[in-house]
Amino acid sequence: MNRSGIKPNAATFTEVLFVISRSGTWNRAKGNSLKVMREMKRLGVAPTAGTWFNLLSVHTYAARGKISPILSEILDEIEEQEFKIEHPTDVQFFTGAMEVATEIMNDIDVAHRVHAMLQKGENWKLLADSLLESKYYAFYFKLIAQVDSFDELMDFYNKYVPNIYTPEPSVMLGILEAANLYDRYDVLPLLWTDIVSFGMHTRENIVLNLLSMMAKEKQDDTLQSQFVAIMEDVAEKLDAMENDEERMWRPIQWTAEMISHEIQIYVNGGELTKAAKCMERLLKNISAITGFTNPNSLIAYCDAMFNEADLTYLNLCLKYCEEVGETNVLDYCVDKVKKLPESDFKKDLLTRLSDYNSRSTLSEIVAEDDDTTSSSSSDSDQEHPKA
């Protein structure tokens, strides 16, 4: 170029770095990239964002899985600058930098520095299309969910979603997992609204995580009533998809685990009639519904029906447990009924339990009672011998 009298510009050097960055783990890549940067400085050529991106790429590849300090050093040099698009690779800088901060460095401070730089002037224009922007925020959200406090995550969420960024399903799943980790049940109504708005209610892993959290423990009356409303909305949407005869493929279907969570949510909310309808669905579709129910949810259902002395609703669960061999729940009910005071409910329930072919049958219960009575009589005879 010197012989031709052509002076290299930023695009020239950026292309050279681009070629070096595509050389993989070439052992001279790092050294040559730094020579290019020194030559740019000697000639007074200002690097573009793409120049820095290609330098970052060279050193990231050359590190061979190790953490390179190059991104921090680049930020030390340019984080107060504003850039405009001068080269095709300029638009890759912020997304690439956030990827390195998240996936390689796992450094939230560096990620915050990258984001602060994006906010300067019109640097945001370097996220030139929706794909680059989506990837940038996906990396950033992922790191915040892993490292920062949950309050900081939700502050960021409320600031950028959905005005600037629509989370991918994997990001939404990460937010749900973070909420579960910190027991932040209060954010679930907001997240469900967004899940529906973003069309993610057809994602089984997202719906299952949401239901699992709502069923985890009983909440205060206000939040629990919101959980019941969310559960009704989930059930309505799943039923609509299952009943849509024109749909060739159903992305999500009822599973036994989902129905277990549904039962628990309704029991926690005092909606026992709705919980009983869930049991009816399980009974009606035993062969069609995949997966396994949660015994703890079934026991919670039985406890609620014991408290109500409702043999009709309790019998739904007993019959289901008999069909699927859920003996732990049956045995729990047997132990529970033995402790009940004498009543018509206890008598009817003992009769019902005698139909089960399990360890704890009515005859065994009666035998245990007879043994207890005999033992008591024997002790009494010893204390008061006949004259």
C-alpha positions in Angstrom: 0.0 0.0 0.0 2.9 2.3 0.7 4.4 1.7 -2.8 1.0 2.5 -4.3 0.6 5.7 -2.2 -2.5 4.4 -0.5 -2.9 5.2 3.2 -4.6 2.4 5.2 -7.7 3.4 7.1 -9.7 1.9 10.0 -11.5 -0.4 7.6 -8.2 -1.8 6.3 -6.9 -2.6 9.8 -10.2 -4.0 10.8 -10.2 -6.4 7.9 -6.7 -7.5 8.8 -7.8 -8.3 12.3 -10.9 -10.0 11.0 -8.7 -12.4 9.0 -6.5 -13.0 12.0 -9.5 -13.7 14.1 -10.5 -16.4 11.7 -7.2 -18.2 12.0 -8.5 -20.1 15.0 -5.8 -20.9 17.6 -2.9 -19.9 15.5 -0.1 -19.4 18.0 1.0 -16.1 16.4 -2.5 -14.6 16.3 -2.3 -12.7 19.5 1.1 -11.2 18.7 0.1 -10.2 15.2 -3.1 -8.6 16.4 -1.2 -6.4 18.8 1.2 -5.4 16.0 -1.8 -4.3 14.0 -3.1 -2.2 16.9 0.4 -0.6 17.4 0.5 0.2 13.7 -2.9 1.9 13.8 -1.7 4.0 16.7 1.5 5.0 14.9 -0.4 6.1 11.9 -3.0 7.9 14.0 -5.9 5.8 12.7 -8.8 5.5 15.3 -10.1 2.0 15.8 -13.8 1.4 15.2 -16.0 -0.8 17.3 -15.4 -3.6 14.8 -11.7 -3.2 15.3 -12.1 -3.8 19.0 -14.5 -6.7 18.4 -12.0 -8.5 16.1 -9.2 -7.9 18.6 -11.5 -9.4 21.3 -12.2 -12.4 19.1 -8.5 -13.0 18.4 -7.6 -13.1 22.1 -10.7 -15.1 23.1 -9.9 -17.8 20.7 -6.2 -17.8 21.5 -6.9 -18.2 25.2 -8.2 -21.7 24.4 -10.8 -21.8 27.1 -8.9 -19.8 29.7 -10.0 -16.4 30.9 -8.3 -13.6 29.0 -8.1 -10.0 30.5 -8.4 -8.5 27.1 -12.1 -7.3 27.5 -11.3 -5.5 30.7 -8.3 -3.9 29.0 -10.4 -2.8 26.0 -13.0 -1.3 28.2 -10.3 0.6 30.1 -9.3 2.1 26.7 -12.7 2.9 25.2 -15.6 2.8 27.7 -16.0 6.6 27.6 -16.1 6.7 23.8 -19.1 6.9 21.4 -19.0 5.0 18.2 -20.9 5.0 14.9 -21.2 2.2 12.3 -18.2 2.4 10.0 -17.5 -1.3 9.3 -19.8 -4.4 9.1 -18.3 -5.9 12.2 -18.9 -2.8 14.3 -22.4 -4.1 15.1 -20.9 -7.2 16.7 -19.0 -5.4 19.4 -21.5 -5.1 22.2 -23.1 -8.5 21.7 -19.7 -10.1 21.5 -18.4 -8.3 24.6 -21.5 -9.3 26.6 -21.1 -12.9 25.5 -17.5 -12.9 26.7 -18.4 -11.3 30.0 -21.1 -13.9 30.6 -20.0 -17.2 29.0 -16.3 -17.0 29.5 -15.5 -14.5 32.3 -18.8 -14.9 34.3 -18.0 -11.4 35.6 -21.0 -9.2 36.4 -18.9 -6.1 36.9 -17.5 -6.3 33.4 -21.0 -7.0 32.1 -22.2 -3.8 33.8 -19.4 -1.8 32.3 -20.3 -3.1 28.8 -23.9 -2.1 29.4 -23.0 1.3 30.8 -20.9 1.9 27.6 -23.9 0.9 25.5 -25.9 3.7 27.1 -23.5 6.4 26.1 -24.6 8.7 23.4 -25.9 6.7 20.4 -23.8 3.6 21.0 -27.1 1.7 21.3 -27.4 2.0 17.5 -24.6 -0.6 17.3 -27.2 -3.2 18.3 -28.4 -2.8 14.7 -31.1 -5.4 14.5 -33.4 -7.4 16.7 -31.3 -10.6 16.7 -28.2 -8.8 18.0 -30.3 -7.0 20.6 -32.0 -10.2 21.7 -28.7 -12.1 22.0 -27.1 -9.2 24.0 -29.9 -9.0 26.5 -30.2 -12.8 26.8 -26.5 -13.0 27.8 -26.9 -10.1 30.2 -30.1 -11.4 31.9 -28.6 -14.8 32.2 -25.6 -13.5 34.1 -27.7 -11.2 36.3 -30.0 -14.1 37.2 -26.9 -16.2 38.2 -24.9 -13.6 40.1 -26.8 -10.5 41.1 -29.5 -10.3 43.8 -33.1 -11.1 42.8 -34.2 -7.5 43.4 -31.6 -6.3 41.0 -32.8 -8.8 38.4 -36.4 -7.7 38.7 -35.4 -4.0 38.6 -33.7 -4.8 35.3 -36.6 -6.9 34.1 -39.1 -4.1 34.9 -37.0 -1.6 33.1 -36.4 -3.4 29.9 -39.2 -5.9 29.5 -41.2 -5.7 27.2 -40.4 -2.2 26.1 -36.9 -3.0 24.8 -36.5 -6.7 25.1 -38.7 -9.8 24.9 -37.0 -12.6 26.8 -36.4 -15.9 25.1 -38.0 -19.0 26.7 -34.6 -20.0 28.2 -34.2 -16.6 29.8 -37.8 -16.7 31.2 -37.0 -20.2 32.6 -33.9 -18.8 34.3 -35.9 -16.0 35.9 -38.4 -18.5 37.2 -35.5 -20.6 38.6 -34.0 -17.6 40.3 -37.5 -16.7 41.8 -37.7 -20.3 43.1 -34.2 -20.1 44.6 -35.1 -16.9 46.5 -38.7 -17.9 47.4 -40.0 -14.9 45.5 -43.5 -16.1 45.0 -44.8 -12.6 44.8 -43.5 -12.1 41.2 -45.3 -15.1 39.8 -48.5 -13.2 38.8 -46.4 -10.7 36.8 -44.3 -13.4 35.2 -47.4 -15.4 34.2 -49.0 -12.3 32.5 -45.8 -11.9 30.5 -45.5 -15.6 29.8 -49.0 -15.5 28.2 -48.2 -12.2 26.3 -45.0 -13.7 24.9 -46.8 -17.0 23.9 -44.7 -19.1 26.2 -47.7 -20.7 27.9 -47.2 -23.6 25.4 -43.8 -24.4 26.8 -44.1 -27.4 29.1 -40.9 -26.7 31.1 -42.0 -23.1 31.8 -45.5 -24.0 32.8 -44.3 -26.9 35.0 -41.8 -24.7 36.8 -44.5 -22.1 37.4 -47.0 -24.6 38.8 -44.3 -26.3 40.9 -43.5 -22.9 42.6 -47.2 -22.1 43.2 -47.7 -25.5 44.8 -44.6 -25.3 46.9 -46.3 -23.9 50.0 -49.5 -22.0 51.1 -49.3 -18.3 50.7 -51.3 -15.4 52.3 -54.9 -15.2 51.2 -54.3 -12.5 48.6 -51.4 -14.2 46.9 -53.0 -17.6 47.2 -56.2 -16.3 45.5 -54.0 -15.1 42.6 -52.4 -18.5 42.4 -55.8 -20.1 42.1 -56.7 -17.6 39.3 -53.5 -18.4 37.5 -54.1 -22.1 37.8 -57.6 -21.7 36.4 -56.1 -19.7 33.5 -53.5 -22.4 32.9 -56.1 -25.1 33.0 -58.4 -23.2 30.5 -55.5 -22.8 28.1 -54.4 -26.5 28.3 -57.9 -27.7 27.9 -58.5 -25.5 24.9 -55.4 -26.9 23.2 -56.4 -30.5 24.0 -59.9 -30.0 22.7 -58.8 -28.2 19.5 -59.4 -30.9 16.9 -57.9 -28.9 14.1 -54.5 -28.9 15.9 -52.3 -31.6 14.5 -49.7 -31.3 17.2 -50.1 -30.2 20.8 -47.0 -28.5 22.2 -48.1 -29.1 25.8 -50.5 -31.6 27.4 -51.6 -32.5 30.9 -49.2 -34.6 32.8 -49.7 -36.3 36.2 -47.1 -34.0 37.7 -49.0 -30.9 36.5 -52.3 -32.2 37.9 -50.6 -32.9 41.2 -49.5 -29.3 41.4 -53.0 -28.2 40.3 -54.5 -30.2 43.2 -52.1 -28.7 45.7 -52.8 -25.2 44.6 -56.6 -25.7 44.9 -56.2 -27.3 48.3 -54.0 -24.5 49.5 -56.6 -22.1 48.3 -59.5 -23.9 49.9 -61.0 -24.7 46.5 -61.8 -28.4 47.3 -64.5 -28.8 44.7 -62.0 -27.8 42.0 -59.4 -30.1 43.5 -61.9 -33.0 43.3 -62.5 -32.2 39.7 -58.7 -32.7 39.2 -59.0 -36.1 40.8 -61.8 -36.9 38.5 -59.6 -36.0 35.5 -56.9 -38.3 36.8 -59.3 -41.2 37.3 -60.9 -40.7 33.9 -57.7 -40.5 32.0 -55.4 -42.9 33.9 -54.1 -44.6 30.7 -53.8 -41.3 28.7 -52.0 -39.0 31.3 -48.3 -39.6 31.4 -45.9 -39.3 34.3 -46.4 -39.8 38.1 -48.4 -37.9 40.6 -46.8 -36.3 43.7 -47.8 -38.4 46.8 -47.5 -35.3 49.0 -50.2 -33.5 46.9 -52.5 -36.6 47.2 -51.9 -36.7 50.9 -52.7 -32.9 51.2 -55.9 -33.6 49.3 -56.9 -36.5 51.6 -56.1 -34.4 54.7 -58.5 -31.7 53.4 -61.2 -34.2 52.8 -60.7 -35.8 56.2 -61.2 -32.4 57.7 -64.4 -31.9 55.7 -65.5 -35.5 56.4 -66.3 -35.8 52.7 -66.2 -39.5 51.8 -67.3 -38.9 48.2 -64.4 -36.6 47.4 -62.0 -38.7 49.4 -63.0 -41.8 47.6 -61.9 -40.3 44.3 -58.3 -40.2 45.6 -58.5 -43.6 47.2 -59.8 -45.2 44.0 -57.1 -43.5 42.0 -54.4 -44.6 44.4 -55.7 -48.2 44.2 -55.6 -48.1 40.4 -52.0 -46.8 40.2 -50.7 -48.7 43.2 -50.0 -45.6 45.3 -49.8 -47.6 48.6 -48.0 -44.9 50.6 -51.1 -42.7 50.3 -53.4 -45.6 51.1 -51.4 -46.5 54.2 -51.4 -42.9 55.3 -55.2 -42.9 55.1 -55.4 -46.1 57.0 -53.2 -44.7 59.8 -55.3 -41.5 59.8 -58.7 -43.2 60.0 -57.6 -45.2 63.1 -57.0 -42.0 65.0 -60.5 -40.6 64.1 -63.2 -40.5 66.8 -66.0 -42.9 66.3 -68.5 -41.6 63.7 -70.5 -42.6 60.7 -67.7 -41.1 58.6 -65.1 -43.4 60.2 -67.4 -46.4 59.9 -68.0 -45.8 56.2 -64.4 -45.1 55.5 -63.3 -48.3 57.2 -65.8 -50.2 55.1 -64.4 -48.5 52.0 -60.8 -49.2 52.9 -61.6 -52.8 53.4 -61.9 -53.1 49.6 -58.2 -52.4 49.1 -55.8 -55.2 48.6 -52.9 -53.6 50.5 -50.9 -54.1 53.6 -53.3 -52.2 55.8 -56.7 -53.9 55.2 -59.7 -53.7 57.5 -59.0 -57.1 58.9 -55.5 -56.0 59.9 -56.9 -52.9 61.5 -59.4 -54.9 63.4 -56.7 -57.4 64.4 -54.5 -54.5 65.6 -57.4 -53.2 67.6 -58.1 -56.7 69.0 -54.4 -57.1 70.0 -54.5 -53.7 71.7 -57.7 -54.7 73.6 -56.3 -58.1 74.5 -53.1 -56.5 75.8 -55.1 -54.1 77.9 -57.2 -56.9 79.3 -54.1 -59.0 80.1 -52.6 -56.1 81.9 -55.8 -55.5 83.8 -55.9 -59.2 84.9 -52.4 -59.0 86.2 -53.2 -56.0 88.2 -56.5 -57.5 89.5 -56.1 -61.3 89.9 -59.2 -63.3 90.5 -59.7 -64.4 94.1 
